[in-house]
């Protein structure tokens, strides 16, 4: 074994950053090769009315259909496609889309939104008074669809909004066209921990739904909850349970406010994903390390409850370059259902000046990456 090989295998994390080139992050148990995937970016630009959006969550509906849910979006309905631009678009609080085909470079993409009384575009998940929704994680349960929602209100906060809680919606007929969906908005139990349940991924394991969420502190502590599948299908969230790290056990919803639960992780982000990665036989958590510009990092754990490894930086988007003042990158998410040479990943781009986003249509469309993960098998020297 060469001296270099010993260093790469014995060092817990060694990241090699090459200017304007893919990044290779090497660790003692697996490596992640990361690169931009511009061919897949075109998926989101097929409908000239839908002119970009925030966030990007995906759920495999089966049969070659993938649901995308988005936060704020621009929608322009000018009759003449050549006149469509964000300058004349309506700004709505959420939208969805159906992707047909698992390869994003060849699949079709059909966005959906509602219309208001004047026939103008409005949010797909309608607002509740002055509270609007940004979608979080979600999953298919038997023949139904569950989508978690972040409850948002405009405010004088630095970014112009405040998170005021969480919600969920159950779709009885997700195999039909979204314009015909029957949706039930669920009364969800709130919490004094200020945790946005479901802002991250949701996974089904046997008869339970496990969901990750972030609290509304600057450190973005991450919490894990679970709910019986049968209760979710009945739109009953009263039996929600929380992982209690201190007791190594689950705590009922009605007890958490007096226990002062500690987060499973202390330095998360509001939007992120967790999925089971067969190549490394463990769960992988993908997130940006901070906001507004930072590298994307991954962690792994054998169990959803942890312990989780330290974050490993694997990719720094071009928009996160420190010289690009005013740009923002966030919401790094893995999409395992996509057919890719590796794992499909998206992240969001934005600007602190809204006027820049309106004029610069290279921003505010989700951007695709590919992660190629390889397990490193080592044999002790004789």
ABEGO torsion letter per residue (X at the ends): XBAAAAAAAABABBBBBBBGBBBBBBBAABBBBBBBBAAAAAAAAABAABAEBBEBBBBBAEGGBBBBBBBBBBBBABABAAABBAAABBBBABBBBBBBEABAAABBBBBBBBBBAAGBBBBABBBBEABBBBBBBBBBBEABBBBBBBBBBBBABAAGBBBAEBBBBBBABAABBAAABBBBBBBBBBBAAGBBBGABBBBBBEABBBBBBBBABAAGBBBBBBBBAAAAAAGBAAABBBBBAAAGBBBBAAAAAAAGBBBABABBBABBBBBBBAAAGBBBBBBBABOABBBBBBBBBABAAOBBBBBBBABBBAAABAABBGBBBBGBBBBAABBBBEBBBBBBBBBABAAAAAABAABGBBBBBBBBBBBBBBBBBX
